[in-house]
Amino acid sequence: MTFSSSFDFASRFQKTRDGRVWLVLLGTGAAGALVGLLYSVMLALPLFTSQATVVVRGGAMESQGSGSGFNLLRRGSGAADALGMLDGTLVQDYLRTPDAMAALDKRVGLFRSFPNGSRDPAHPLPSNPSNEARLKFYRSVVSARFSLTRQVVDIEASGRTPAEAQRLAQGVVQVSEEFINRYNARVRQDFVTTAEQELATAAQKLAAAQTNMATLRNATGRLDPAAEATMIGSVIQQLEIQRVGVAAEVEAMQKLGGPDSPRLQRLSAELSQLDRSIEAQRARLVGSASAVSGALASFETASAEHEFAVQSVEEARKEVSLAKANYARQHKYLLTVASPSEPSRRSWPRTPSAILVGALVGLFLGAISLLLLRAFPIR
């Protein structure tokens, strides 16, 4: 055998080997494409997807955006972006929870829309699904993504028909709004309701203090014993000043003589009358059952309680005003930027994509198989 004939044989063998490789790759690629086609025709769950866009805003963001042509869809300051991200991710994270799934199923009958379950690996739903399986399927047909650049939440919901997809998307928007309303109710409970309860308690104590004061006044016949005691003390002081003057005049006349003088007798009588008046006023203040001092202690206690109750009510009212201001800053509301639309074309399965992916997977597996056969030849 010559060198040229040996070279021709090796060349024909190499061509034959290369041809077999391409046949193997073509075969595995075709098999993969066929599997992708069969998947899209037999296993895939036909779905239509409805889209909606919502935005969550709060009082704090409104106060920052007021007076500057604030637009719901524009990017604001750094603080506003941070608040918008927190509000948006609040809804996004909630819609991934089992609570959101249960609320949507209760509102629109999510799982009643798929009575036969699904054998689609991308949207699996067994006939008797567990809670984990239901949640996995729910997350495969309902999604929410927060857009940091647009400050909105994009919602997608898939159903077997266009009308069903639109109904599910509307249900997702309603469930999101109900969640925001519950959030606001919880914030109001934390901020406002507690302050209002404290104000009501303070008002009840004030009413009790006023009732106690009225009862004391009716029982004693006095409106204000403290003021009455001050008035009596002032009267006693004036009488004593008068008595000092009269007593000095009496003493001066006695030194001059004339004990039978009519003026001395008149001054002596006036002095005695002043002594009796002073004693009478002192008796009104202390020393008798009806004296002011007897009711003064009770009235002082009741007055102190009343004054403290009034101050408590004023402080509670300030706390309520502050709580309402905090609630206004924390209050959130959900706006629908784009309402759920009825889709016009099917979103799943994407048959061309399934065939292409199947072909690529087949080619990849074929190449791996050839490499393994070359590395570990069968003998």
C-alpha positions in Angstrom: 0.0 0.0 0.0 1.4 3.3 -1.1 1.5 6.5 1.0 -1.2 8.2 -1.2 -3.6 5.3 -0.9 -3.2 5.3 2.9 -3.9 9.1 3.0 -7.0 8.6 0.8 -8.3 5.9 3.2 -7.7 8.1 6.3 -9.4 11.1 4.6 -12.5 9.0 3.6 -12.6 7.6 7.2 -12.4 11.1 8.7 -15.2 12.4 6.4 -17.3 9.4 7.2 -16.7 10.0 10.9 -17.5 13.7 10.6 -20.6 12.9 8.7 -21.7 10.6 11.5 -21.1 13.3 14.1 -23.2 15.8 12.2 -25.9 13.1 11.8 -25.9 12.5 15.5 -26.0 16.2 16.3 -28.8 16.7 13.8 -30.7 13.8 15.2 -30.5 14.9 18.8 -31.4 18.5 17.8 -34.4 17.2 15.9 -35.4 15.0 18.8 -35.1 18.0 21.1 -37.2 20.1 18.8 -39.8 17.4 18.6 -39.9 17.2 22.5 -40.4 21.0 22.6 -43.2 20.7 20.1 -44.8 17.8 22.0 -44.5 19.8 25.3 -46.2 22.9 23.8 -49.0 20.8 22.3 -49.6 18.2 25.0 -48.2 19.3 28.3 -48.1 23.1 28.4 -50.9 24.9 30.1 -52.4 27.4 27.6 -52.4 30.8 29.3 -53.3 34.4 28.5 -51.7 37.2 30.6 -53.4 40.4 31.6 -51.2 43.3 32.8 -51.9 46.2 35.2 -49.8 49.0 36.7 -50.4 50.4 40.1 -48.6 53.0 42.2 -48.5 53.3 46.0 -48.3 56.8 47.5 -48.3 58.1 51.0 -48.7 61.4 52.9 -45.0 61.9 53.4 -44.4 61.7 49.6 -47.3 64.0 48.8 -45.9 66.6 51.2 -42.5 66.4 49.5 -44.0 66.6 46.0 -46.6 69.3 46.7 -46.0 72.7 45.1 -43.5 71.4 42.5 -45.6 70.0 39.8 -45.4 66.5 41.3 -46.1 63.7 38.8 -47.0 60.2 39.9 -44.7 58.7 37.4 -41.6 60.9 37.6 -38.6 60.3 39.8 -38.5 62.6 42.7 -35.7 63.4 45.2 -33.6 60.7 46.8 -35.8 60.7 49.9 -39.0 60.4 47.7 -37.4 57.5 45.7 -36.5 55.7 48.9 -40.1 56.1 50.3 -41.5 55.0 46.9 -39.3 51.9 46.9 -40.5 51.0 50.4 -44.1 51.5 49.4 -43.8 49.6 46.1 -41.9 46.7 47.6 -44.5 46.5 50.3 -47.1 45.5 47.7 -44.7 43.4 45.7 -43.7 41.3 48.8 -47.3 41.0 50.0 -48.4 39.5 46.6 -45.9 36.7 47.0 -47.4 35.6 50.4 -49.9 32.8 51.1 -52.2 35.5 52.6 -52.4 37.2 49.2 -53.0 33.8 47.5 -55.9 33.0 49.9 -57.4 36.5 49.5 -57.3 36.2 45.7 -58.7 32.7 45.7 -61.5 33.9 48.0 -62.3 36.9 45.9 -62.1 35.5 42.3 -61.8 31.7 42.8 -58.2 31.4 41.5 -58.0 27.6 41.8 -61.6 27.1 40.6 -60.4 28.5 37.3 -58.1 25.5 37.0 -60.4 22.6 38.0 -58.3 19.9 36.2 -55.0 21.0 37.6 -51.9 21.3 35.4 -49.2 18.8 34.2 -47.1 21.7 32.9 -43.7 21.6 34.6 -43.6 25.4 34.4 -47.1 25.7 36.1 -47.5 22.5 38.1 -50.8 22.0 39.9 -51.7 18.4 41.1 -55.2 17.2 41.5 -55.0 17.4 45.3 -52.4 20.1 45.8 -50.7 20.8 49.1 -50.4 24.3 50.4 -46.8 24.5 49.1 -48.0 23.3 45.6 -50.8 25.8 45.6 -48.4 28.6 46.5 -45.9 27.5 43.8 -48.7 27.5 41.2 -50.0 30.8 42.4 -46.6 32.4 42.0 -46.3 31.0 38.5 -49.5 32.7 37.3 -49.4 35.9 39.4 -46.4 38.2 39.5 -45.7 41.7 40.8 -42.5 43.6 40.0 -41.6 47.0 41.4 -39.9 49.3 38.9 -37.4 51.6 40.7 -37.0 53.9 37.7 -40.8 54.4 37.2 -41.8 54.0 40.9 -44.7 51.7 40.0 -45.7 48.1 40.5 -46.3 46.1 37.3 -48.8 43.2 37.9 -49.3 40.2 35.7 -52.0 37.5 36.1 -52.5 34.6 33.8 -55.7 32.6 33.0 -56.9 30.0 30.5 -59.0 32.6 28.6 -58.5 36.4 28.0 -61.6 37.2 30.1 -60.4 35.0 32.9 -56.9 36.6 32.9 -58.4 40.0 33.1 -60.6 39.0 35.9 -57.7 37.6 37.9 -55.6 40.7 37.3 -58.5 42.8 38.6 -58.7 40.6 41.6 -55.0 41.1 42.2 -55.4 44.9 42.1 -58.4 44.7 44.5 -56.4 42.4 46.9 -53.5 44.9 46.8 -55.9 47.7 47.7 -57.4 45.8 50.5 -53.9 45.1 51.9 -53.1 48.9 51.8 -56.4 49.6 53.6 -55.6 47.1 56.3 -52.2 48.6 56.6 -53.8 52.1 57.1 -56.1 50.7 59.7 -53.2 49.2 61.6 -51.3 52.5 61.4 -54.4 54.3 62.6 -54.7 51.8 65.4 -51.1 52.4 66.4 -51.1 56.2 66.1 -54.6 57.6 66.4 -56.9 55.1 68.2 -54.6 54.7 71.2 -54.4 58.5 71.6 -58.2 58.9 71.2 -58.7 56.2 73.9 -56.4 58.1 76.2 -58.4 61.3 75.5 -61.6 59.5 76.2 -60.2 58.3 79.5 -59.0 61.7 80.5 -62.4 63.2 79.5 -64.2 60.6 81.8 -61.9 61.6 84.7 -62.7 65.2 84.1 -66.4 64.5 84.1 -66.0 62.6 87.3 -64.1 65.5 88.9 -66.7 68.0 87.8 -69.5 65.7 89.3 -67.6 65.4 92.5 -67.2 69.2 92.7 -70.9 69.7 92.1 -71.8 67.2 94.8 -69.6 69.0 97.3 -71.2 72.3 96.4 -74.7 71.0 96.8 -73.8 69.3 100.1 -72.1 72.3 101.7 -74.0 75.1 100.0 -70.7 76.8 99.0 -69.4 77.5 95.5 -65.8 78.1 96.5 -64.7 77.7 100.1 -61.2 78.9 99.3 -62.5 82.2 97.9 -64.9 82.5 100.8 -62.1 81.9 103.3 -60.0 84.6 101.7 -63.0 87.0 101.8 -63.6 86.3 105.5 -59.9 86.8 106.3 -60.0 90.2 104.5 -63.1 91.2 106.5 -61.5 90.2 109.8 -58.4 92.2 108.8 -60.5 95.3 108.1 -62.4 94.9 111.4 -59.2 94.5 113.4 -57.8 97.7 111.8 -61.0 99.5 112.8 -60.7 98.1 116.3 -57.2 99.3 116.7 -58.3 102.8 115.9 -61.3 102.7 118.2 -59.3 101.1 121.1 -56.6 103.8 120.8 -59.3 106.6 120.9 -60.9 104.9 124.0 -57.6 104.7 125.8 -56.8 108.3 125.1 -60.2 109.5 126.4 -59.8 107.4 129.5 -56.5 109.1 130.3 -58.2 112.5 130.0 -60.8 111.5 132.5 -64.5 111.7 132.1 -65.7 108.1 132.3 -69.3 109.2 132.0 -68.6 111.0 128.8 -71.2 110.2 126.1 -68.5 109.9 123.5 -66.5 107.4 125.6 -69.6 105.3 126.1 -70.3 105.4 122.4 -66.7 104.4 121.6 -66.8 101.6 124.2 -70.0 100.3 122.7 -68.4 100.4 119.2 -65.3 98.6 120.5 -67.5 95.8 121.9 -69.4 95.6 118.7 -66.2 95.2 116.7 -65.0 92.4 119.1 -68.3 90.6 118.5 -68.0 91.0 114.7 -64.5 89.7 114.7 -65.5 86.7 116.8 -68.4 86.1 114.5 -66.2 86.2 111.4 -63.7 83.9 113.0 -66.5 81.5 113.9 -67.5 81.5 110.2 -63.9 80.6 109.3 -63.1 78.0 112.1 -64.6 76.6 115.3 -68.1 75.6 114.2 -69.7 72.7 112.3 -70.6 75.0 109.5 -67.2 76.7 109.3 -65.5 77.2 106.0 -62.4 75.3 107.2 -64.5 72.1 107.5 -65.2 72.1 103.8 -62.0 73.6 102.6 -59.9 70.4 102.8 -62.5 68.4 100.7 -62.8 71.3 98.2 -59.0 71.6 97.9 -58.7 67.9 97.1 -61.6 68.0 94.6 -60.2 71.2 93.1 -56.8 69.6 92.6 -58.3 66.6 91.0 -60.3 68.8 88.7 -57.3 70.9 87.7 -55.3 67.8 87.0 -58.1 66.3 84.9 -58.3 69.5 82.9 -54.6 69.4 82.2 -54.8 65.7 81.3 -57.5 66.5 78.7 -55.4 69.3 77.2 -52.4 67.0 77.0 -54.5 64.2 75.5 -55.9 66.6 72.8 -52.4 67.6 71.9 -51.4 63.9 71.6 -54.4 63.2 69.4 -53.4 66.1 67.1 -49.8 64.8 66.9 -51.0 61.3 66.3 -53.3 62.4 63.4 -50.3 64.3 61.9 -48.2 61.1 62.1 -51.0 59.0 60.7 -51.3 61.5 57.8 -47.6 61.0 57.0 -47.9 57.2 57.3 -51.2 56.9 55.4 -50.9 55.2 52.0 -53.2 54.7 49.1 -53.1 52.7 45.9 -53.7 54.2 42.5 -54.3 52.3 39.3 -52.1 53.7 36.6 -53.1 51.2 33.9 -56.2 49.0 34.5 -56.1 45.3 33.7 -56.6 44.7 30.0 -58.0 41.8 28.2 -55.1 40.1 26.3 -55.5 39.5 22.6 -52.9 36.7 22.1 -51.8 33.7 24.1 -48.7 34.3 26.3 -48.0 30.6 27.1 -46.7 28.3 25.7 -44.5 30.0 23.1 -44.3 27.2 20.6 -41.3 28.6 18.5 -39.4 29.2 21.7 -40.2 25.7 23.0 -39.0 24.1 19.7 -35.8 26.3 19.7 -35.0 25.5 23.3 -35.7 21.8 22.8 -33.4 21.8 19.7 -30.6 23.6 21.6 -30.9 21.2 24.5 -30.8 18.2 22.1 -27.7 19.6 20.4 -26.1 20.1 23.8 -26.9 16.6 25.0 -25.7 15.1 21.6 -22.4 17.0 21.9 -21.9 15.8 25.5 -22.6 12.2 24.4 -20.1 12.3 21.6 -17.5 13.8 23.9 -18.1 11.0 26.4 -17.9 8.3 23.7 -14.6 9.7 22.4 -13.2 9.9 25.9 -14.5 6.5 26.9 -14.8 4.4 23.7 -16.9 1.2 23.8 -14.8 -1.9 23.2 
